[in-house]
Amino acid sequence: MKTEILNAIQDEYPDDFAWCYGCGRLNTEGNHFRTGWNGDETVTFNQPSEEYTAIPGFVYGGAIASLIDCHGTGSCSLALHRKNGFEPGSGEVPPRFVTASLNVNYLKPTPQGALLKAVGRVEEIHPKKWKVFVELFADETLCATGEVVGVVMPASFMK
Amino acid sequence: MKTEILNAIQDEYPDDFAWCYGCGRLNTEGNHFRTGWNGDETVTFNQPSEEYTAIPGFVYGGAIASLIDCHGTGSCSLALHRKNGFEPGSGEVPPRFVTASLNVNYLKPTPQGALLKAVGRVEEIHPKKWKVFVELFADETLCATGEVVGVVMPASFMK
C-alpha cells in the first residue's frame, strides 16, 4: 500500500497559513498531516505518537477528530483547487479553508500502533463551502466516520 | 471568576483509565483538562499552549474539539456519578465514559491567549448513554458549540 503523499495540498499553503498544529508544515510541534488525491478520493495517513492515548492501547479521540478535521479542510482545498484547474505541485496557491463544523462518529476503539488512513469524498454545497465525508481506517478496519464542512477562510482570520 | 476546579471527576478515575491525552492526570504529555460541577452545569477551563495554532493568532480547531470531547465524557461521568449518589471528592470510583459521537460548530475564530471555558448541560438518553450540550467561551465570547454522546466504557476497551 502506498502510504506517502507526494503532492500534499499543505505543501502549497502560503507560509502565513502553514502553522496549523494538525497540518501546518511550519509548526515544529505539530502533526504535519499531508492530504492528497487518490483518484477522486482524498487521503491522509498518520501514525499517532504514543502520548495520544485514550485508554491504554487505544488512540485518543481528540487526535482522531484532529485528523478528520485537517483532512477535511485539506480536502476542501484540494477540491476547489482542482475545480479552478490546478493540482498540488503546480505551484499555484490554493484556497485556504477553515472548519465550520466537524462531526465524528466513533464506531470502535482505534488501536495504537496502527497506521491510520483518512479517506474523503468531497461535495460542493456552495462555491465557498464544501462538505467532506470521511472514513477513518486503522490498517484495514473502519474505526470512525466523520463529516467536515469547510469554508474559504474569512477575513476574520486575518490578524 | 473562579477558574480552578477543586473536585474534578478526572481526579477519581482509576489509574488504569487516567492516561487520556486530553484529561488523564497520569499522561505527562497531555492537557490535564479538569471537569467539575458548577451548580447543575459542568465546567472545564483551559488555556491552550502556543503550539495549538490554527491560523496565527487563533486556536487550533482540533484543540477545541479535544476540549469539548473530554469535557463531554467528564460531564457524563459526573452526571451518572451524581445519579448514583456521589460527588467527586467522595472517594467513590465514578463510571468511565468514552465518546460515541462528537459534533462541533465553530461559530467564530477562537483567539489565542484567552482563557477557554467549556460549559455543559447533561441529559440522560439511556442509563449507559448520556448527551452533553457544550458551549465554548473564550473569555466571555461564545466561539463554538458542541454535542457529545458518551457511553459507559464497553469491554472492547479492555486490552
Interface residues (C-beta under 8 A of the other chain):
Chain A: D16 F17 W19 C20 Y21 G22 G24 N27 E29 G30 E51 Y52 T53 A54 I55 P56 G57 F58 Y60 G61 G62 A63 A65 S66 D69 C70 R96 V98 T99 A100 S101 L102 N103 V104 N105 Y106 K108 P109 M153 S156 F157 K159
Chain B: D16 F17 W19 C20 Y21 G22 G24 N27 E29 G30 E51 Y52 T53 A54 I55 P56 G57 F58 Y60 G61 G62 A63 A65 S66 D69 C70 R96 V98 T99 A100 S101 L102 N103 V104 N105 Y106 K108 P109 M153 S156 F157 K159
